[in-house]
Amino acid sequence: MLLRPWLELHLETGDVPGLEWVDRSRSMFRILWKHRSKGNWTSLHGAVFVEWAKNTGRYSDNMDSRPNYAHLKTRLRCAINKAPDIEEVESLTNMRAYEPFKVYKFLPKPG
């Protein structure tokens, strides 16, 4: 599944921890973006990255014991940055919060 439909599906179902609507009417959502080196980090903080990797086929069962969250996070970040219909809302992103997050917005679909 492509990135935007995948995000939209999981935003609607709410089944991926760390992925939630900020303002549905304005198509804005946030992704928990906590660094693994933080002392209170749990696997739930990396759930969205793992789920995206599973969707793309870049996740294997042998990763279950020790996923490389930095690598998985990079894959999602690169996919978002390449997406022509998703942009970061830097004014709402907060990387200094106790639970850091990035805010993104879906742009209108062309055509």
Secondary structure, 3 states (H helix, E strand, C coil): CCHHHHHHHHHHHCCCCCEEEEEHHHCEEEEECCCCCCCCCCHHHHHHHHHHHHHHCCCCHHHCCCCCHHHHHHHHHHHHHHCCCEEECCCCCECCCCCCEEEEEECCCCC
